[in-house]
Amino acid sequence: MRALSAEDLVAFQTSSYEAINYIDEKHEITGTSVGTNHRPRWVGNSAYVSKFRTVARWVIMTASVVTLALYHLYPVLESNPTADVTASPDLCLEPECIHAASEILYNLDPHYQDIDPCVDFDQYTCGGWRDRHDMRPDQGSIFAGTLMAENAQMRLRHILEAPEAPGEQTLSSADKDNFKKLKSAYDACINVDALKKRGSQPLEEILGNIENIYSLQGKGSDKNLTDALLYLMQTDVSALTDFSISPDDRDPDNVVIFVTPPRRIGLPSREYYNDTKVVDDYTSLASKLFGIFNFFYLQNNELVSSPQLAKNVILLEKRLADATPDTQAQEDVTQYYNPYTLEEAGSLIPEISFEHILTELSPKDFKTDRLIIGSPSYLKEVSNIIRSTPRDVIHAFFKFKAIQRYYSDIEDPKVTPLREFNNRLAGKDPQATQDRWRKCINDLDSGIGWILSRFYVLDAFPEESKELGDQIISDIKEQFVYVLDGTKWMSSEVRQLGKQKVANIIQKIGYPTRSPDLMDAEDVKNYYGSLDISGDKFFENSVRMSKFEFKRMWAQLGQPTNRDEWGMTAPTVNAYYNPPGNEIVFPAGIMQPPTFYGPKAPLYLAYGAFGAVSGHELSHAFDSTGRHYDQIGNYTNWWDDKTVEAFEERAQCFVDQYSNFTVPGPDPDSKPLHVNGRLTLGENIADAGGLSASFHAWKKRDSSHADKALPGLENFTKEQLFFISYSNWWCSKTTKEAAVQAIYTDPHAPKPARILIGHDGKLERIPGSFPVSTQGACMQIMYRHSNASFIQYQSSFP
C-alpha cells in the first residue's frame, strides 16, 4: 500500500469538510467543529432528502475519521510501507471503531513509547489529550466528561436555535406545548439586551422583600427570623441551615425531613476562612457590594459604614463555618443521621420555630414529630451565634446570600466584583464569563430538565445503547457475586446477604420511564403543568423554577417514597448509587464517547470506560458508606464485628495510599496539600472495585465473543486498551486554585490519582489494580483475583 503523503491527507480532509458544510450550511454554528452539527433524527422536509443526508453524512464522516486515523499512522506507514490497515480480517473498520482509534491516538502522549506506563500512566494515556484541549477562560478544570457534557449542550443548542421545533409537522400537541415552554425559557435567557435593560432591578426586589420580612426595626435577632428563613428557603437561598426531603435511611419506603448545615456558607469550604489573604479579599468584596446596594444602617444613632458592616458579616460567616462539620463528617451517615422530635430539635435552637416551618410548608394533612438533624452541635452553636450577633449583621448576611445566589441571573455591572472574585478563587480569568447559551442550557437542565431530556434522548440515545448498557451492568453484577463468594474475610452470613443485595440492585439506564415517562410527551407536559414560563422575563423564570421544585419536594411528605424518580436528568454526564433505594443510575449523557462508542465498537473499550463507571457505582454498595445499608436499603448494622474489623484493616490501606498524593499549595511558598484519604475512601474503594469487576466481566465475555483490534493500535493488547479506555475517561486539566478547592470539598481523589491508583508517586501495579502497601500491611487486598490479573500485562506495553 502506498504511504499517504501529508498533502494527500490534507486535501482529502478539506474536500470532506466542504461536503459536510454544503449539506449542513443552514445549520452551521460558528465556533463548533466542522461536521458536528447534530440534528434530531426525525427532522427532514422529505423522507428522501433526510435519508440522503444521513447516508451522505455517514460516508463523509467515516472517510474523514479514517483520514484522521491514517494521519496519526503516517509515521508508522512511512517506516513500514508493507503495513495495510485494511488487510486484516481481525481489524474493526466500523465507524465507531475508527472514531475510537482516532480518539485514543490523539489522547496518547506523542512520545508515549518513551514513557514507562507503570511510572506515569496518566501522562502515557493523556499527554496528547492535554496538548489539544485548552481550558476556556471561564473554566477552572476540565476532563473528558466536560467535553462530553459540552457535546450534549451543543446538540441541545442546535435543537433550541433551529428555525422550528424538531419534526414540527409530526409533533404531537403535547410535544408542541413542551417545546414551546422550553423555547420560551431559552429565549428569555438568551436575550442579553433585555437583561441589561432590567439591570439589577429584579434582584433588588428580593432584597426589598428580605427588608420587609426581617426589618431592622425588630427587637433582638430572633424576631421574624423564622419568617425570613422561610422566604429564603422558598427562593432557593441557603442561609444558617438547610431543609430537605429524602427517604428515611432507617425506613427507606417513607420520606423524612432532614435539617443540615449549609454545604457552603459563602466561601467554598471552612478552610478558606483560615486563609488571611482570601478573607481580606472576601471582606473587601462584601464592602464593595454593600456600598453598591446601599447596605448602610443606623446603629446607636450612628451611620455604620459598609466596610465595618462587611467585617462583621464575614466574622459571622467565619463563626458559622467553624461550627460546620467538615466535609468528611457531612458525608458520614453514622454522624449525620440523628433523629429528633420537634421539641428536642427546638431545644437545640429555640430561635427557629421548626413547628412553624412545617406548618407553612407541609401538606395540610401531614403531621410528624420527627426530624433528622445532620449536626446537633452545629444547631446549638448557631443558636449562640444568633443571640450574640446584632440584628443588622444578620440582616445584611441574608441579603448577601441572596446576591450570591442570584448574581449570575442578572446583567449589571453592580455584580461584576462578585464574578471577578469567584473567578480568581477558582484560578479563572477574572473578566471571564460563561458563553450565554451554555448558561441558558444549564439553567434549563436545572429548572425544566425533563422537557430538555426528552428532546435530547430522541436525538442522541438509540435503544441499542440502552441494551448494551444493560448487558454490561448485568455482567458486572454477576462478577460481583463471584467475587463475594471468594471474599474470605467476610463471614458466610454477610456474604450471603451481600449477594442478595447485588441481586436486588435496581439498574436504571438512559432515562426514566415513570415520574415522568420520558417517552410519553403528555406525561412530561403534565409534570410541569403548574409551572408558568415567560418568554421575556428570565429572572422571574429562574425564581419560579426554584419555587416549583421546592413545592414538589415538600409535597412528597406523607407519601410513600417514589422509587421511580431520578436524581439526574438524561443529558447529565454522571452516574450515582442511591443507598436507601439500592439502585444504580446511568443517564444517557454518560453513555456517549469516550465512555461508550456504540454497540459495534470493541467491548474492551465499553467495559474499560462505561463498565468501570458501572462497577464503580455498584461498588458503592459495599464501600465505607454502602456497607451500612442492607439488601433492602435500610441503614442498619448488618455486618458482624469480625467482618467490620477486616474491612477497616483493608480500607486503611486505601486511606494511607491516597493520603500520599499531593497537589501544590495555594501560594508559591505553601506546602503541598495532601489528599484526604479518609474523605475520599468510599470513592477510592469504588474505583478499585469497579475496575476489577469490569475487567473480569469483560474477560469472561471476550472468551466467548472475541473483539477485533483497532486500526493503528495493533501493537496494544486488548487488555492494555481496556485500561487505556479507563484512563482516557479521567484525562484532565485543572488550575492550581481549582485543585486546592477540590482537596477541601470533593470526596473524589484528583483525577490523575484515579488513573494511577499507586503510592509514593510510583505505579507498582498496572493501572487498575488494588493498591498494595510496600510494608505488607495490606497484603490481603479487598477482593480476590485482582492484582494477578493485571500484573501479567505490565511488561508488554509498547
Order of alpha helices (4+ residues) and beta strands (2+ residues): alpha-alpha-alpha-alpha-beta-alpha-alpha-alpha-alpha-alpha-beta-beta-alpha-beta-beta-alpha-alpha-alpha-beta-alpha-alpha-beta-alpha-alpha-alpha-alpha-alpha-alpha-alpha-beta-alpha-alpha-beta-beta-alpha-alpha-alpha-beta-beta-alpha-alpha-beta-alpha-alpha-alpha
